[in-house]
Amino acid sequence: MNLDGAMFIEHMRYHRWASEALVEAARALPAEELYADRHSSHGGIFGTLRHVYQADTIWLARLNGETKPAAPAPPETIDALEAAWRPVHDGLIRWAESQSDWNTMLVYRRLNGEPLENPVWEVALHVVNHGTLHRGQAMGMLRQLGHTPPATDLVFYRRAHPRTGSAGVGR
């Protein structure tokens, strides 16, 4: 399969942008709303964001050659989460920028030890899709609390980060 690395790089940048936008929105919440268990995905808003951070951290370690990385310690505050997540996002983007063969197989183990392998392009898309799923859940929780979440769809990222040349026509 002939794959365009630029698309994967841009999706990793989008993943960082959307996650940062949601962290910023979460930061504005009162602590009782941010940290409360909403009986939803991974507890509530903070727990859901923390889950995406932890998954991103594990996938980055796998992409960098660790076959069975340990789950990172969970940040306990929104400030700690933001500080810990920034280098992970940067690492995912650097990793994507370094790829020359997106069909390379990634051999790794799940946290339960089960051996698996996937082409790195599938892993890259999974990282972004996983983040999108859980950001959507957190945004739903924000709406239930009466808050307006940030616009984090890919089209909004593209509008904020326009391409140059004819590829950006018609947006």
N, C-alpha and C positions, 0 to 999 in steps of 0.2 A: 504494500500500500504506500502510495506517495503522500507523505504528510507534510504540511506546512508548519514549521516550528514557530513562525511568527504568530500564528493563531494561538498556540499553546502559551507562549510568553504573554500575549495580551490577555488571555483568560486568567493567568496567574496574577497579573496586575489588577484585573477587574476584581478578583477574589479579595485581594488586599484592600482595594478601595471600598468595596461594599462592606467588608467586615469592619473596617475603621469607621465608616459612617454609622454603622449600627452601634459600635462601642461608644461613639460620641453621643448618640441619642440615649443610650443606656446610662451614661454618666450623668445626664440631667435628671434622672429619676430620683425620687426620695428612696432612701435605703430600704424602707419597708416594701416598696414595689420592686426594686431591683433584685433583692436577695430572697424574696418570698418564694416559697414552694407553690407553684401554680398547678401542680398535679398534671403537668404537661411534659413535653420533651425535656428530659434531664432536669426536672424540677420546675424551673422557672426561667426567667430571662437570663440572669447571670449564669446559672447552671448550663443553659443551652450554649451560650457563647463560650463558656469554659470548655465544654465538650468539643466544640469545633476547634478551638485552640489545641487541645490535647491530641485530637486526631491529626491535625495539620503537622504537629510536632513529630508524631510517630511516622507519618508518611514521609516527611522530609528526611528523617533518619534512615528509613528504608531506602529512599531514593539515593541517599549518600552512601549506601553500602552496608548498613547495619541490617542483618537479616532478622533479628528479633529484638528490637529496641524496647526498653521499658517505658511504660506510660510516665509522662512527666508529672512532677508534683503539681497539684491543682492550685493555681493562684487563688487567693482568698478575697481579693478586692478588685474592683474595676481598674484601679491604677496599676496594680500588679499584673493583671491580665494584659492590659495594653502594653506595658513595658516588656513582658515576656513574648507577646505575639509578634511585635514588630520585627525582631530578628528572624523569626520563623518565616514570616511573609517574605522578607528580603531573601532568605535562603531558598525558598521555593522559586522565586523569580530568577535568582542566580543559577539555580539548578536548570531551570527551563532554558535559560540563555546559553547554557553550556552544551545542550544536547545537539547531536548531529544525526543520530539515528533513533527516531521515535518508535521504531519497531523492536528495539532492544528489549529483551525479556528481563523483568525484575523478578528475582527469586527471593522470597521472604517467608516469614512465618507470622501467622496471626498471633494475637496475644495469648491464645490458648495453646500455641505450639504447632497448630496445623500448618504444614508446608503448602505454599501456593506460589503461583507465578502469573504475571500479567505483562503484556507489553507496556512500556512506560507511557505511551499515549493514553491508554485506558486509565492508568493510575492518575495522570495529570487531570483528565476529565473528571474522574471520580472525586478528586480533592475539591475541585470547583463545584461540582454538583452537590456534594455532601454539604459544603458550606452554604450553598443556595437553599437547600432544603431546610436546614436548621435556622438560617437567618429568617426565612419565611415564617417559621414557627415562632420565633422571638418577636417578629413584627406583628403577628396575630395577637400575641399576649399584650403587646403595647396598645394595640387597638382596643382590646377588651378592657384595658385600664383607662381608656379615654384619651390616649395620646396618639399623635400622628407620627408614624414611623418615617424615616427617610426613604426617598425613592432610590432603591438599590438594584433595579433591574439592569441588565446588560445595556439596554438602549440608553439609559441615563448615564452610564459610564461612558459610552461612546460619544454622547453629546458633550460631556465634560472633558473628554480627551479625544478631540476630532483627529481623524486621519488627514494626512496631506494628500493632495492629488485627487483624481477622479473617484477613488474608492469611497470618499465621503459624500458624494453627490446623492441627494435624495433622502437624506435623513431628516 
